[in-house]
């Protein structure tokens, strides 16, 4: 544990020297400044936990230094010392945010105790600030990975944040292409297990005769062709997260063995009696309702009940309103960067095509459409009507005129912000709207710089 750091600010050399020697002997790391002005210059480099300063000094006073520290929102506590203290000054100091106010001559042991309390308080403030920064950063990162402004996406991000901090198994249900593996990866990356491995297994892609070996591993000679030892996916994911995708495709016999591994948190390789302890999170993903499958006898009910501690339902893209436009814009920018091409502009007809399309392939289909639109390889030119195909278009749209107009306005504003490097003044000129009108639209549409 590092020693608490203290910045001593006093214009008298004898006082500075005495304080520095005493505090070093008492286990503090010390820095000195001859004036409040010098202290302000040092603060950005040393970031002391406590500032111990005289009040009356030439130039800026200790109270001026205190105010500057709080204006900078620094996580440092300030203790004021003066030989001319009085009640009004003490009241002003405490109102300005001083940790304590001491008069000369002070008792050295009492000063050390006060400094230690101030250092502890500063440490707590810094921990809170660090946690807030991590949460804010995590929120922003999560929004870039689970893109969408619809209510269902806000609920999804909230569920991921909550479940990521809980050591529990999770079921993710959603149609093909809704991003089940992306959500599972977010659960892992935002959890305490993020430094451990993330292992994804597609149960539908493993032949029934090999699934036990793939999941549990095997010893050399356990069966014909087992020439060497193999670590299974459960063991390989130890300390991290195991995603069992399309778990409904797993044979019933294998489900029984998986249930035992999940319950006991131990695994035995095929051909071995040695139990290997497991510490991992299980995420099961399925495109079908596992409760209905278990009632129909196609999925083990006991495995379903054991996994069903928490369930995340992913809405299909057709039920997410304007998110299709937002996601298309997001993937279009990524595709343009990947292909080293300028991002093409979307026209009102393109916005309408995105809003009325049923998206049977969900996000996977939308991303592919964005890639094709960015490449512009269609002989008929860039047209989402052409790319999406008339057969996929419904006869009517559930998106209202207001929704379509709002989606188009959002796209135009975001495109102009990107084109002008987030300069509001430039966007105001480009769109020829009053600044207040633009700000109100950005707030209403959820557009962020």
C-alpha positions as CSV (number, residue, x, y, z in Angstrom):
1,X,0.0,0.0,0.0
2,X,1.5,3.4,-1.0
3,X,2.0,6.1,1.5
4,X,-0.6,8.9,1.5
5,X,0.6,12.0,-0.5
6,X,0.5,15.5,1.0
7,X,1.3,18.8,-0.6
8,X,2.6,21.3,1.9
9,X,2.0,25.0,0.9
10,X,3.6,27.7,3.1
11,X,5.7,30.8,2.4
12,X,7.9,30.2,5.5
13,X,10.8,27.9,4.8
14,X,11.3,26.9,8.4
15,X,7.6,25.8,8.6
16,X,7.8,23.9,5.3
17,X,11.0,22.1,6.4
18,X,9.6,21.1,9.8
19,X,6.3,19.8,8.4
20,X,8.0,17.9,5.6
21,X,10.4,16.1,8.0
22,X,7.7,15.3,10.5
23,X,5.2,14.0,7.9
24,X,7.9,11.8,6.2
25,X,8.7,10.2,9.6
26,X,5.0,9.7,10.1
27,X,4.7,7.7,6.8
28,X,3.5,10.3,4.3
29,X,4.9,11.1,0.8
30,X,5.5,14.9,0.8
31,X,5.7,17.6,-1.8
32,X,6.3,21.3,-1.0
33,X,5.3,24.6,-2.6
34,X,6.2,28.1,-1.5
35,X,2.9,29.7,-2.6
36,X,-0.6,29.0,-3.8
37,X,0.4,29.9,-7.3
38,X,3.2,27.3,-7.3
39,X,0.9,24.7,-5.8
40,X,-1.6,25.1,-8.6
41,X,1.2,24.5,-11.1
42,X,2.2,21.3,-9.3
43,X,-1.3,19.8,-8.8
44,X,-1.7,18.4,-12.3
45,X,1.6,16.5,-12.0
46,X,1.5,15.1,-8.5
47,X,-2.3,14.7,-7.7
48,X,-1.9,14.8,-3.9
49,X,-4.5,13.2,-1.7
50,X,-4.2,16.0,0.8
51,X,-3.2,19.7,0.5
52,X,-2.0,21.2,3.7
53,X,-1.8,25.0,3.3
54,X,-1.3,28.2,5.2
55,X,-4.1,30.7,4.9
56,X,-2.3,34.0,4.8
57,X,0.4,34.1,2.1
58,X,1.6,36.7,-0.4
59,X,-0.5,36.7,-3.5
60,X,-3.2,34.0,-3.5
61,X,-4.4,32.9,-0.1
62,X,-5.0,29.4,1.2
63,X,-8.8,30.1,0.7
64,X,-8.1,31.0,-3.0
65,X,-6.2,27.7,-3.4
66,X,-9.1,25.8,-1.8
67,X,-11.6,27.4,-4.3
68,X,-9.3,26.6,-7.2
69,X,-9.0,22.9,-6.2
70,X,-12.8,22.6,-6.0
71,X,-13.3,24.4,-9.3
72,X,-11.0,21.8,-10.9
73,X,-13.1,19.1,-9.3
74,X,-10.0,17.4,-8.0
75,X,-10.3,14.5,-5.6
76,X,-8.0,16.1,-3.1
77,X,-8.9,17.2,0.5
78,X,-7.7,20.6,1.7
79,X,-6.7,21.3,5.3
80,X,-6.1,25.0,6.2
81,X,-3.6,26.1,8.9
82,X,-3.3,29.7,10.2
83,X,-2.0,31.6,13.1
84,X,-4.6,34.2,12.6
85,X,-7.7,32.0,12.6
86,X,-11.1,33.2,13.7
87,X,-14.6,31.9,13.6
88,X,-15.7,33.7,10.5
89,X,-12.7,32.4,8.5
90,X,-13.3,28.9,9.8
91,X,-16.9,29.1,8.7
92,X,-16.0,30.4,5.2
93,X,-13.3,27.6,4.9
94,X,-15.8,24.8,5.7
95,X,-18.4,26.3,3.4
96,X,-15.8,26.4,0.6
97,X,-15.2,22.6,1.1
98,X,-12.2,22.5,3.4
99,X,-11.8,19.1,5.1
100,X,-10.6,20.8,8.4
101,X,-9.3,24.0,9.8
102,X,-6.4,24.1,12.3
103,X,-4.9,26.9,14.3
104,X,-1.2,27.4,15.1
105,X,0.3,26.1,17.3
106,X,-1.1,22.7,16.4
107,X,-0.5,19.4,18.1
108,X,1.7,17.3,15.7
109,X,0.0,14.0,16.5
110,X,-3.4,15.5,16.0
111,X,-2.3,16.9,12.7
112,X,-1.2,13.4,11.6
113,X,-4.5,11.9,12.6
114,X,-6.4,14.6,10.7
115,X,-4.2,14.1,7.6
116,X,-4.8,10.3,7.7
117,X,-8.6,10.8,7.8
118,X,-8.4,13.3,5.0
119,X,-6.3,10.9,2.9
120,X,-8.8,8.1,3.5
121,X,-11.6,10.4,2.4
122,X,-9.7,11.4,-0.7
123,X,-9.1,7.7,-1.5
124,X,-12.8,7.0,-1.3
125,X,-13.6,9.9,-3.5
126,X,-11.1,8.7,-6.1
127,X,-12.6,5.2,-6.0
128,X,-16.1,6.6,-6.6
129,X,-14.8,8.8,-9.4
130,X,-12.9,5.8,-11.0
131,X,-16.0,3.6,-10.7
132,X,-18.2,6.4,-12.3
133,X,-15.7,6.7,-15.2
134,X,-15.8,3.0,-15.8
135,X,-19.5,2.9,-15.7
136,X,-19.9,5.8,-18.0
137,X,-17.3,4.3,-20.4
138,X,-19.0,0.9,-20.1
139,X,-22.3,2.5,-20.9
140,X,-20.9,4.2,-24.0
141,X,-19.1,1.0,-25.2
142,X,-22.2,-1.1,-24.6
143,X,-24.3,1.4,-26.7
144,X,-21.8,1.0,-29.6
145,X,-22.1,-2.8,-29.5
146,X,-25.8,-3.1,-28.8
147,X,-26.9,-0.4,-31.2
148,X,-30.5,0.9,-31.0
149,X,-32.6,3.7,-29.5
150,X,-35.8,1.7,-29.2
151,X,-37.3,0.9,-25.8
152,X,-36.5,-2.8,-26.2
153,X,-32.8,-2.0,-26.8
154,X,-32.7,0.3,-23.7
155,X,-34.2,-2.6,-21.7
156,X,-31.7,-5.0,-23.2
157,X,-28.6,-2.9,-22.3
158,X,-30.0,-2.5,-18.8
159,X,-30.4,-6.3,-18.5
160,X,-26.9,-6.9,-19.8
161,X,-25.4,-4.5,-17.3
162,X,-27.3,-6.1,-14.4
163,X,-26.7,-9.7,-15.3
164,X,-23.0,-9.1,-16.2
165,X,-22.3,-8.4,-12.5
166,X,-24.1,-11.5,-11.2
167,X,-22.5,-14.9,-11.3
168,X,-25.5,-16.7,-12.8
169,X,-26.2,-18.8,-15.9
170,X,-28.3,-17.1,-18.6
171,X,-30.6,-18.2,-21.5
172,X,-30.7,-15.9,-24.6
173,X,-33.8,-16.5,-26.8
174,X,-34.1,-14.9,-30.2
175,X,-34.7,-15.5,-33.9
176,X,-31.8,-16.3,-36.2
177,X,-29.7,-13.2,-36.8
178,X,-30.8,-11.2,-33.8
179,X,-27.4,-11.1,-32.3
180,X,-27.4,-13.8,-29.6
181,X,-23.7,-14.3,-29.7
182,X,-23.1,-10.5,-29.6
183,X,-25.2,-10.3,-26.4
184,X,-23.4,-13.3,-24.9
185,X,-20.0,-11.6,-25.6
186,X,-21.2,-8.4,-23.9
187,X,-22.3,-10.4,-20.8
188,X,-18.7,-11.8,-20.7
189,X,-16.8,-8.6,-21.5
190,X,-18.6,-6.5,-18.9
191,X,-18.4,-9.1,-16.2
192,X,-15.7,-9.9,-13.6
193,X,-14.7,-12.8,-15.9
194,X,-13.8,-10.6,-18.8
195,X,-10.1,-11.5,-18.5
196,X,-10.9,-15.2,-18.8
197,X,-11.7,-17.0,-22.1
198,X,-14.9,-16.6,-24.1
199,X,-15.7,-19.9,-25.8
200,X,-18.6,-20.3,-28.3
201,X,-19.9,-23.7,-29.3
202,X,-22.5,-24.2,-32.0
203,X,-24.2,-27.4,-30.8
204,X,-26.0,-27.8,-34.2
205,X,-22.6,-28.0,-36.0
206,X,-21.2,-30.9,-34.0
207,X,-22.1,-34.5,-35.0
208,X,-23.9,-36.4,-32.3
209,X,-21.1,-39.0,-32.0
210,X,-18.5,-36.3,-31.4
211,X,-20.4,-33.9,-29.1
212,X,-19.2,-35.5,-25.8
213,X,-15.6,-35.4,-26.9
214,X,-16.0,-31.7,-28.0
215,X,-17.7,-30.6,-24.8
216,X,-15.9,-32.8,-22.2
217,X,-12.6,-33.7,-23.8
218,X,-11.1,-37.2,-23.9
219,X,-8.0,-39.1,-22.9
220,X,-5.7,-40.8,-25.3
221,X,-7.1,-44.2,-26.3
222,X,-10.6,-43.4,-25.0
223,X,-12.1,-44.5,-28.3
224,X,-11.0,-45.4,-31.8
225,X,-9.1,-42.5,-33.3
226,X,-8.4,-40.8,-29.9
227,X,-4.6,-40.8,-30.4
228,X,-4.0,-38.0,-27.9
229,X,-5.5,-36.1,-25.0
230,X,-8.0,-33.4,-25.8
231,X,-9.3,-30.6,-23.6
232,X,-13.1,-30.1,-24.0
233,X,-14.9,-26.8,-24.4
234,X,-16.1,-26.8,-20.7
235,X,-12.5,-27.2,-19.5
236,X,-11.2,-24.7,-22.1
237,X,-13.6,-22.1,-20.9
238,X,-12.7,-22.5,-17.3
239,X,-12.4,-19.1,-15.6
240,X,-14.5,-17.4,-18.3
241,X,-17.8,-17.9,-20.2
242,X,-19.1,-20.8,-22.3
243,X,-21.7,-20.1,-24.9
244,X,-23.8,-23.1,-25.9
245,X,-25.4,-21.8,-29.1
246,X,-28.4,-23.6,-30.6
247,X,-28.6,-25.7,-27.5
248,X,-32.0,-27.1,-28.6
249,X,-30.0,-29.1,-31.2
250,X,-28.1,-31.0,-28.6
251,X,-29.0,-34.7,-28.4
252,X,-31.0,-35.7,-25.3
253,X,-28.3,-38.1,-24.0
254,X,-25.7,-35.3,-24.2
255,X,-28.1,-33.0,-22.4
256,X,-28.2,-35.3,-19.4
257,X,-24.4,-35.2,-19.1
258,X,-24.3,-31.5,-19.6
259,X,-26.9,-31.1,-16.8
260,X,-24.6,-33.0,-14.4
261,X,-21.6,-30.8,-15.4
262,X,-23.6,-27.6,-14.8
263,X,-25.0,-28.8,-11.5
264,X,-21.8,-30.2,-10.1
265,X,-19.4,-27.7,-11.8
266,X,-17.0,-30.6,-12.5
267,X,-16.2,-32.3,-15.7
268,X,-14.7,-35.7,-16.5
269,X,-12.9,-36.3,-19.8
270,X,-14.1,-39.3,-21.8
271,X,-12.0,-42.2,-20.7
272,X,-11.1,-40.7,-17.4
273,X,-12.4,-40.8,-13.8
274,X,-10.6,-37.6,-12.7
275,X,-13.0,-34.8,-11.9
276,X,-11.8,-31.3,-13.0
277,X,-13.4,-28.4,-11.0
278,X,-15.0,-25.7,-13.2
279,X,-15.5,-22.0,-12.5
280,X,-17.4,-20.5,-15.4
281,X,-20.6,-18.9,-16.6
282,X,-22.9,-20.8,-18.9
283,X,-24.8,-18.9,-21.5
284,X,-27.3,-21.0,-23.5
285,X,-28.7,-19.5,-26.7
286,X,-31.7,-20.8,-28.7
287,X,-33.9,-19.6,-31.6
288,X,-36.9,-21.6,-30.2
289,X,-38.8,-21.4,-27.0
290,X,-37.0,-23.9,-24.7
291,X,-40.0,-24.1,-22.3
292,X,-42.3,-25.2,-25.2
293,X,-39.6,-27.6,-26.3
294,X,-39.3,-29.2,-22.9
295,X,-43.1,-29.6,-22.6
296,X,-43.0,-31.3,-26.0
297,X,-40.3,-33.7,-24.8
298,X,-37.7,-32.4,-27.3
299,X,-35.6,-30.7,-24.6
300,X,-34.9,-32.0,-21.1
301,X,-37.1,-30.1,-18.7
302,X,-34.5,-30.5,-15.8
303,X,-31.8,-28.9,-17.9
304,X,-34.1,-26.1,-18.9
305,X,-35.0,-25.4,-15.3
306,X,-31.4,-25.5,-14.2
307,X,-30.4,-23.0,-17.0
308,X,-33.4,-20.8,-16.6
309,X,-32.0,-18.6,-13.8
310,X,-32.2,-15.5,-16.0
311,X,-33.6,-15.2,-19.5
312,X,-32.9,-12.5,-22.1
313,X,-35.4,-12.2,-25.0
314,X,-34.1,-10.5,-28.1
315,X,-36.7,-8.7,-30.2
316,X,-36.7,-9.3,-34.0
317,X,-35.6,-6.3,-36.0
318,X,-39.1,-5.8,-37.5
319,X,-40.3,-5.0,-34.0
320,X,-37.6,-2.4,-33.2
321,X,-39.1,0.5,-35.2
322,X,-36.5,3.1,-36.3
323,X,-33.6,0.9,-35.1
324,X,-33.3,-0.5,-38.6
325,X,-32.3,2.9,-39.9
326,X,-29.9,3.5,-37.1
327,X,-28.3,0.1,-37.4
328,X,-28.0,0.4,-41.2
329,X,-26.3,3.8,-40.8
330,X,-23.9,2.2,-38.2
331,X,-23.0,-0.8,-40.5
332,X,-22.8,1.4,-43.6
333,X,-20.1,3.5,-41.9
334,X,-18.2,0.4,-40.9
335,X,-18.5,-1.1,-44.4
336,X,-17.3,2.2,-46.0
337,X,-14.3,2.2,-43.8
338,X,-13.5,-1.5,-44.4
339,X,-13.8,-1.1,-48.2
340,X,-12.0,2.2,-48.2
341,X,-14.9,3.9,-49.9
342,X,-16.9,7.1,-49.0
343,X,-20.2,6.3,-47.2
344,X,-23.1,6.8,-49.7
345,X,-26.0,9.0,-48.8
346,X,-29.4,7.5,-48.0
347,X,-32.4,9.1,-49.8
348,X,-36.0,9.2,-48.5
349,X,-36.9,6.2,-50.6
350,X,-34.0,4.2,-48.9
351,X,-35.2,5.2,-45.5
352,X,-38.7,4.1,-46.3
353,X,-37.4,0.8,-47.7
354,X,-35.5,0.1,-44.4
355,X,-38.6,0.9,-42.3
356,X,-41.1,-1.3,-44.2
357,X,-38.8,-4.3,-44.8
358,X,-39.7,-7.3,-42.6
359,X,-36.1,-8.3,-42.1
360,X,-36.5,-12.1,-42.0
361,X,-32.8,-12.5,-41.4
362,X,-32.7,-9.7,-38.8
363,X,-29.5,-7.9,-38.1
364,X,-27.4,-10.4,-40.1
365,X,-29.5,-9.6,-43.2
366,X,-29.3,-5.8,-42.5
367,X,-25.5,-5.9,-42.2
368,X,-25.2,-7.8,-45.5
369,X,-27.4,-5.2,-47.1
370,X,-25.3,-2.4,-45.8
371,X,-22.1,-4.0,-47.2
372,X,-23.7,-4.3,-50.6
373,X,-25.0,-0.8,-50.5
374,X,-21.5,0.5,-49.6
375,X,-19.9,-1.4,-52.4
376,X,-22.5,-0.2,-55.0
377,X,-22.0,-3.2,-57.3
378,X,-25.6,-3.6,-58.4
379,X,-26.1,-3.0,-62.1
380,X,-29.2,-0.9,-61.5
381,X,-27.2,1.4,-59.2
382,X,-27.5,2.0,-55.4
383,X,-31.1,1.3,-54.4
384,X,-32.2,-0.4,-51.3
385,X,-35.4,-1.4,-53.1
386,X,-33.2,-3.4,-55.5
387,X,-30.9,-4.8,-52.8
388,X,-33.7,-5.9,-50.4
389,X,-35.9,-7.2,-53.2
390,X,-39.6,-6.6,-53.9
391,X,-40.6,-10.1,-52.6
392,X,-39.4,-9.2,-49.1
393,X,-41.5,-6.0,-49.0
394,X,-44.8,-6.2,-47.1
395,X,-48.0,-4.8,-48.6
396,X,-48.3,-2.2,-45.8
397,X,-46.0,-0.8,-43.2
398,X,-46.5,-0.5,-39.4
399,X,-44.2,2.5,-39.4
400,X,-46.3,5.7,-39.2
401,X,-45.5,8.8,-41.3
402,X,-44.2,10.5,-38.2
403,X,-41.8,7.6,-37.6
404,X,-40.5,7.7,-41.1
405,X,-40.0,11.5,-41.0
406,X,-38.2,11.3,-37.6
407,X,-35.9,8.5,-38.9
408,X,-35.0,10.5,-42.0
409,X,-34.4,13.7,-39.9
410,X,-32.1,11.7,-37.6
411,X,-30.1,10.3,-40.4
412,X,-29.7,13.7,-42.1
413,X,-28.5,15.3,-38.9
414,X,-26.1,12.4,-38.0
415,X,-24.7,12.5,-41.5
416,X,-24.0,16.2,-41.4
417,X,-22.5,15.9,-37.9
418,X,-20.1,13.2,-39.2
419,X,-19.3,15.3,-42.4
420,X,-18.5,18.4,-40.3
421,X,-16.6,16.7,-37.5
422,X,-19.4,17.3,-34.9
423,X,-19.3,21.1,-35.5
424,X,-22.8,22.4,-34.5
425,X,-22.1,25.7,-36.2
426,X,-21.3,24.0,-39.5
427,X,-24.4,21.8,-39.4
428,X,-26.5,24.8,-38.7
429,X,-25.2,26.5,-41.8
430,X,-25.4,23.3,-43.9
431,X,-29.0,22.5,-42.9
432,X,-30.1,26.2,-42.8
433,X,-31.9,25.9,-39.5
434,X,-31.7,28.0,-36.3
435,X,-29.3,26.6,-33.8
436,X,-32.1,26.3,-31.2
437,X,-34.2,24.3,-33.7
438,X,-31.3,22.0,-34.4
439,X,-30.7,21.5,-30.6
440,X,-34.4,20.7,-30.0
441,X,-34.5,18.2,-32.8
442,X,-31.3,16.5,-31.7
443,X,-32.7,16.2,-28.1
444,X,-36.1,14.9,-29.4
445,X,-34.5,12.4,-31.9
446,X,-31.8,11.2,-29.5
447,X,-28.9,12.4,-31.7
448,X,-25.6,12.5,-29.9
449,X,-22.4,14.3,-31.1
